[in-house]
């Protein structure tokens, strides 16, 4: 055998001896890579959990905001469709004034104005806003204006032009005696008790309101604006909201 052949044979034996070690090393490398891959995948899943939670909360909040916005839009549409009377105005004290005659009113309108005790122009009454009364106001709105009085408005109306209904007769409220005599059964014995019951829409609000005779007010000195236009269109009828106290003061 030549020296070249001997060297080739020795090299082949060396390679053969090293082959198993190389395979084991390759296998160890593959296993280590697989372990790292699994470990990284597990870490990604752990990191993704709080991100998913944050995303879900954000998505829930976004849904709630969209619903709230949709609700506000629907409310706005309903308010416009129903001549400015908002369902959100429920359970508030309102003061309603009749501003025009009813020659052109339908029988239904006339009946509702009678139910509201607004038999004459410039008559005013307190009213608890709820679904039934809002529906009534929507029908007769072209003939009335209404809004939210202040506590001072309530006091001024009672003290300056308040009258009581006693045996279907109108009697001026000049002191606490008439209040105590007629409303003592409701634990109302003074004018201030009566005012408090009206302002806070107490449990005896209906009885106290019926005890009061409709307020006979004066027409505003400068007169009404166009009674055939809504208040929001520079007219007179309809919902005045928080602008009602100005009109009340002009009519006292």
C-alpha atoms as one frame of an Amber mdcrd trajectory, in Angstrom:
protein
   0.000   0.000   0.000   1.331   3.366  -0.930   1.795   6.138   1.531  -1.034
   8.139  -0.092  -3.434   5.279   0.327  -2.380   4.873   3.946  -3.056   8.549
   4.623  -6.512   8.293   3.001  -7.325   5.242   5.053  -6.287   6.966   8.294
  -8.389  10.034   7.388 -11.400   7.862   6.672 -11.018   6.141  10.058 -10.806
   9.503  11.823 -13.948  10.770  10.055 -15.752   7.522  10.890 -14.772   7.834
  14.548 -15.959  11.516  14.698 -19.277  10.969  12.883 -21.270   9.773  15.891
 -20.127  12.778  17.963 -21.151  15.165  15.183 -24.592  13.561  14.949 -25.064
  13.810  18.711 -23.983  17.428  18.658 -26.409  18.152  15.831 -29.155  16.418
  17.740 -28.368  18.380  20.890 -28.440  21.588  18.884 -31.809  20.660  17.358
 -33.257  19.765  20.770 -31.959  22.992  22.264 -33.484  25.017  19.431 -36.817
  23.228  19.870 -36.731  23.886  23.627 -35.997  27.560  23.030 -38.772  27.751
  20.453 -41.273  26.219  22.871 -40.085  28.466  25.682 -40.404  31.560  23.520
 -43.859  30.458  22.379 -44.975  30.008  25.990 -43.612  33.427  26.902 -45.444
  34.995  23.955 -48.683  33.373  25.092 -48.164  34.713  28.607 -47.441  38.200
  27.267 -50.421  38.047  24.933 -52.898  37.304  27.756 -52.785  40.757  29.388
 -52.759  42.374  25.962 -55.915  40.460  25.072 -57.474  41.533  28.362 -56.624
  45.182  27.704 -57.973  44.895  24.189 -61.206  43.321  25.401 -61.697  46.049
  27.989 -60.955  48.728  25.430 -63.383  47.075  23.038 -66.050  46.939  25.763
 -65.536  50.605  26.625 -65.694  51.526  22.942 -68.956  49.597  22.635 -70.376
  51.412  25.653 -69.321  54.770  24.239 -70.915  53.941  20.891 -74.124  52.925
  22.620 -74.119  56.109  24.685 -73.549  58.202  21.564 -76.287  56.316  19.724
 -78.605  56.857  22.677 -77.838  60.585  22.697 -78.424  60.760  18.950 -81.743
  58.925  19.294 -82.688  61.218  22.171 -81.827  64.252  20.066 -83.909  62.931
  17.178 -86.831  62.191  19.523 -86.532  65.640  21.071 -86.662  67.296  17.647
 -89.496  65.043  16.513 -91.513  65.861  19.643 -91.156  69.611  19.514 -88.271
  69.953  21.910 -89.718  67.974  24.836 -87.056  65.593  26.111 -87.735  62.344
  27.944 -84.821  63.333  30.179 -87.024  66.132  31.551 -89.146  63.597  33.454
 -89.685  63.992  37.188 -89.055  67.731  37.127 -91.267  70.569  38.259 -92.546
  72.600  35.335 -94.667  75.728  35.111 -97.076  75.885  32.180 -98.712  79.061
  30.856-101.401  79.326  28.201-100.433  82.052  25.724-103.232  82.188  23.128
-106.905  81.597  22.504-108.324  78.278  21.379-110.670  79.324  18.580-108.767
  77.175  16.091-108.002  74.330  18.523-109.378  70.864  17.979-111.815  69.364
  20.506-109.015  67.155  21.786-106.786  70.159  22.423-109.593  71.985  24.194
-110.226  68.983  26.416-106.557  68.661  27.354-106.302  72.378  28.168-109.343
  71.913  30.375-107.693  68.935  32.110-104.594  71.055  32.684-106.885  73.775
  34.171-105.685  76.308  31.605-109.099  77.755  30.836-107.954  81.292  30.022
-105.044  83.035  28.384-102.217  83.868  30.819-103.332  81.169  33.243-100.469
  79.198  34.745-100.179  75.924  36.653 -97.463  73.764  38.150 -96.993  70.362
  36.586 -94.914  67.297  37.336 -93.278  66.205  34.092 -93.705  62.502  33.445
 -94.622  60.428  30.435 -98.407  61.133  30.562 -98.027  64.887  31.118 -95.334
  65.168  28.447 -97.689  63.471  25.992-100.410  65.982  26.908 -98.057  68.918
  26.413 -97.040  67.620  22.996-100.664  67.809  21.866-101.378  71.333  23.122
 -97.856  72.758  22.736 -98.863  75.387  20.107-101.087  76.974  22.779 -98.802
  76.894  25.802 -95.264  77.651  26.894 -93.542  75.912  29.759 -90.210  75.472
  31.472 -88.456  74.972  34.763 -89.062  77.569  37.502 -86.625  78.406  40.270
 -87.453  78.123  43.975 -87.725  81.928  44.038 -90.283  81.767  41.200 -92.359
  79.312  43.226 -92.255  81.575  46.291 -93.147  84.670  44.275 -96.077  82.945
  42.597 -97.489  81.691  45.908 -96.960  84.883  47.900 -97.878  87.413  45.199
-100.768  85.776  43.368-101.478  82.471  45.083-105.102  81.460  45.587-106.599
  78.353  47.143-109.580  76.278  46.084-111.968  76.020  49.036-115.360  74.467
  48.342-114.884  75.329  44.644-114.343  78.971  45.530-111.176  80.987  44.987
-109.727  82.238  48.244-106.555  84.327  48.443-103.693  82.824  50.421-103.030
  85.553  52.989-101.443  83.479  55.740-100.885  80.060  57.235-104.381  79.667
  58.686-106.029  78.554  55.450-103.136  76.205  54.717-103.332  74.576  58.133
-107.099  74.214  57.953-107.188  72.603  54.518-103.895  70.679  54.330-103.184
  69.683  57.916-104.075  66.069  57.069-101.004  66.043  54.786 -98.814  67.482
  57.566 -98.668  70.805  55.687 -99.429  73.695  58.023 -97.689  76.714  56.511
 -97.010  78.430  53.218 -93.378  77.310  53.380 -94.500  73.691  53.817 -96.650
  74.087  50.719 -93.743  75.579  48.740 -91.443  72.772  49.874 -93.973  70.135
  48.807 -94.263  71.683  45.352 -90.550  72.264  44.816 -89.502  68.769  45.896
 -92.413  67.014  44.147 -93.445  65.411  47.424 -95.778  62.479  47.808 -98.713
  64.881  48.288 -97.826  67.006  45.256-101.064  66.226  43.406-103.261  67.147
  46.386-101.328  70.352  47.037-101.327  71.335  43.359-105.078  70.745  43.104
-105.544  72.842  46.240-104.013  75.796  44.391-106.235  77.753  42.034-104.652
  78.280  38.585-102.508  81.401  38.682-103.978  84.412  36.901-100.964  86.256
  35.525-100.524  89.475  33.578 -99.434  89.490  29.969 -95.779  90.506  29.574
 -95.417  94.295  29.253 -93.761  94.004  25.855 -96.198  91.254  24.864 -95.392
  87.807  23.591 -93.180  87.140  20.647 -94.811  85.489  17.649 -97.282  83.077
  19.288 -97.344  80.977  16.124 -93.638  80.180  16.314 -91.720  77.975  18.702
 -89.569  79.559  21.373 -86.452  78.008  19.828 -87.340  79.807  16.584 -87.705
  83.221  18.233 -91.369  82.602  18.939 -93.344  82.067  22.133 -94.828  78.599
  22.425 -93.135  75.398  23.480 -90.362  74.414  25.830 -88.391  77.325  27.295
 -86.366  75.126  29.605 -84.293  77.207  32.016 -85.453  80.446  30.353 -88.909
  80.135  31.939 -88.019  82.186  35.086 -87.561  85.308  32.942 -91.113  85.024
  31.586 -92.552  84.346  35.043 -90.980  87.500  36.440 -92.388  89.536  33.555
 -95.901  88.208  34.225 -96.032  88.747  38.000
